[in-house]
Amino acid sequence: MATARRTLGERVTGELPDGIAALGEDDQQYLADALGAAKRSQREELAAAAEDSLRYVPKLLRGPVRKAVGL
Amino acid sequence: MTARPEIERIARLLRLRPDQLGFLHDVDDAELMAFRSQLTDTLFDAHAGVLTRLGSAAKLLPSPVLAKIAQHVFGPLLCARVAGTIDPGKASEVAGRLPVEFLTDVAVELDPRRVEGVVGNLPDDLIADVARVLGGRQDWITLGQFVGFLGESPLAAAIGVLDDGQLLRAAYAVDSPHAIPAVVDVLGTDRLSEMFTAAAREDLFAALLRLASHLRDDQVPRLADAIMIAGRGTLDQLVAAAATYGHWHALLPMAAALPGDAKADVAEAVRELAPEVRADVVALATSLGVLDDLGPIADALAERAA
């Protein structure tokens, strides 16, 4: 089932500045979708980086580091 | 000259090109800045838990290992996100172990508000190295957004490696206009004068007037001195730029501080302006409290404004 796309107002914290709130619906949705995509990319990149980092961590420290990162 | 630094900053955050945000052109800078701040907070806060845990893990590792991870795994964007969660002293140690090109890539992605402690711990020569690379890349946006977060000594180091044209372009992109007087404080009158010459040579009067419009009162006479050293030939161009960009509020206090014969030159240029523009300039000079100090310029304005 398709889910409704989140609006810009729902994606950012606080009230939108007047000039942004006055943009057309399509333009606001374009910004909302771009922000959503940027957040998704950031989440995926962070998860991958946290896992990959362990290759560089001395073996003795991998356990504590895994625990600290929550892996 | 880059038209809208704020749109470039928003595009960078959203991983878009500025031309994909053409619909933002009618939004004023203050609102774009407020929106950018919202976007920045949203992106940084979205994964605050993970970032904080990564910052905690960083405490367990020696700086050389962190530098390797930063460069080979995290890359510039994620380093910029994590940097604010790491102890500033340790983050500075790691920064000192990274290649300058990589560190510059990180600087491009940073939110200076979140790494003030880290930036404050970096040695001046490292700041200067990054500023040099940013200048070479013509990344005025990044240079401009760090200006308000540098102390006098690192600011002087950064300014020292930029040429006059680069400095003007960075000044045009400065994030916090209240930081501009600090820039002028570290510039000698000779350097200011060279910037006037560069503005004339490279058509950068819009940037120069933006810089001039945020001066403290006590800095205005220094700028007037710098104009005189640069040569009175720049005065016509300065008046033309003020007319084009509407920066009379920057020009008028400087003009009031010029010697009498230079005021006469400005008066000649002002006579060429349309009557309605003169009337507006008179009103502005009155509200700025400089009309009585303009001498022949005020007379020239009054000739057709009456």
Interface residues (C-beta under 8 A of the other chain):
Chain A: R11 V12 T13 G14 L16 P17 D18 G19 I20 L23 G24 D27 Y30 L31 A34 L35 A37 A38 K39 S41 Q42 R43 E45 L46 A47 A49 A50 D52 S53 R55 Y56 V57 P58 L61 P64 V65 A68 V69 G70
Chain B: L13 L14 R15 L16 F23 L24 D26 V27 D28 A30 E31 L32 A34 F35 Q38 L39 D41 T42 L43 D45 A46 H47 V50 L51 R53 L54 S56 A57 K59 L60 L61 V65 K68 I69 H72 V73 F74 G75 L77 L78 R81
